Amino acid sequence: MVSLDRKYAFRLNTMDSYDAGLCRAVLRFVREREPDFVGDSRPLASVAGFSWPGFGFDVIGRVRPEAHRLFPKDPELNRAVLGIFPAYSMEISGFESAAQAAERFSRMLNPSNLGRGPSPYVLIRFDNPRTGAGTIGDEPVFVSREYALHELGSLEGVREAYLELWNYRNEKWRVSWDGDWIVAGSYSELEIPGSGLSEWLYSVIG
């Protein structure tokens, strides 16, 4: 599908899954909300308000040429294509850099699989002196929620350890251990018993 100003082509990929009704609904939604998709300069963004029976998708994602590399052997064509895909609101923040957007789109979201479940946006930076695990330098990394929960659990009993976490709303928390889990956010600090850690994590990442 070509944009009304004929500057871009919208590309919707499917692999190992296909639903004609869903695909038509995605394209119709993009056409109806086209200015939101074309006019947004962020590498990765989403437009809310989408739904289709039988699927949990609640947004349509849009990835720009600098992040999708759908046609790496044809740079001119690649620059003219906007990737679109049904997605979940918890997956995309809109704050991703081009490199982060490329990683999310190509490695974590699996956007061409229409039967997929959500891959929540979980960005972490951490250090654990006891296990030796941690991120390198100041840059946080994307991980699965299961990995985040594993590393959070490994902080227990290590007062010098910490884990910082961002979700798709760009909300940030710092988690540490001081007999209980201490969770410091932008506006509050919580004490969470060990049994409540996974419930807290799932509530903040969606």
Number of C-alpha atoms within 10 A of each C-alpha: 12 14 17 12 7 9 11 17 17 21 17 17 16 16 11 8 11 14 11 8 10 17 18 11 16 22 19 12 17 24 17 10 13 15 12 15 24 18 8 14 11 19 22 28 24 25 19 14 11 17 18 14 8 7 13 16 21 18 23 24 25 28 26 26 21 17 22 25 20 20 14 12 9 10 12 10 14 20 19 16 22 25 23 24 26 27 28 23 24 19 24 28 17 17 15 18 13 18 13 16 24 21 16 22 22 15 10 16 20 19 23 18 16 21 16 15 14 16 21 22 27 26 21 23 20 23 18 20 13 13 12 7 13 17 14 11 7 8 9 17 14 19 15 15 19 13 12 21 14 12 20 23 15 17 24 18 15 16 14 13 21 24 21 19 25 20 21 21 17 16 12 16 21 18 20 24 23 13 14 16 22 18 20 16 15 9 6 8 13 12 17 16 11 13 10 11 18 16 10 12 18 13 9 17 19 18
